[in-house]
């Protein structure tokens, strides 16, 4: 599970980078008071809007690689998921 947190007035994902194995389900939990997304740069996944306290639908990553992502509402908020076999 990746948590969306507010840290000293800035937004972040934790852990970052995150790790997963091929076929593993990944969830994002919004522990912040503002709405966020987790949207892959290449379109591999998009959680949609996650309001405060919301949990995303599971995202299954089916191939190894590095997947950078960002918040669609706060473009300077970025993260990475590294998927291994």
ZIZIQUI-V573769 format. One record per residue. N is the residue number from 1. RES is the residue in one small letter. D_CENTER is the distance of its C-alpha to the mean C-alpha in Angstrom with 1 decimal. Layout:
BEGIN
[[N,RES,D_CENTER] [N,RES,D_CENTER]]
END
This chain:
BEGIN
[[1,x,8.8] [2,x,6.1] [3,x,7.6] [4,x,7.5] [5,x,11.0] [6,x,13.9] [7,x,15.9] [8,x,19.4] [9,x,18.7] [10,x,15.7] [11,x,12.0] [12,x,9.5] [13,x,6.6] [14,x,8.7] [15,x,9.5] [16,x,9.1] [17,x,9.9] [18,x,8.8] [19,x,11.3] [20,x,12.0] [21,x,15.2] [22,x,16.2] [23,x,16.2] [24,x,14.1] [25,x,11.9] [26,x,8.3] [27,x,7.5] [28,x,5.5] [29,x,8.5] [30,x,9.5] [31,x,12.2] [32,x,13.2] [33,x,16.1] [34,x,14.8] [35,x,12.8] [36,x,9.4] [37,x,7.2] [38,x,4.1] [39,x,7.0] [40,x,8.2] [41,x,11.2] [42,x,13.5] [43,x,12.6] [44,x,11.6] [45,x,9.1] [46,x,8.5] [47,x,7.7] [48,x,10.5] [49,x,11.5] [50,x,10.5] [51,x,13.6] [52,x,14.4] [53,x,14.3] [54,x,12.6] [55,x,10.8] [56,x,9.1] [57,x,11.2] [58,x,10.8] [59,x,9.5] [60,x,12.2] [61,x,12.2] [62,x,15.9] [63,x,16.7] [64,x,16.5] [65,x,15.2] [66,x,12.7] [67,x,9.9] [68,x,9.0] [69,x,6.6] [70,x,7.4] [71,x,8.0] [72,x,10.9] [73,x,12.9] [74,x,12.7] [75,x,12.9] [76,x,13.4] [77,x,10.0] [78,x,8.4] [79,x,6.6] [80,x,7.7] [81,x,7.8] [82,x,11.6] [83,x,13.2] [84,x,16.8] [85,x,19.7]]
END
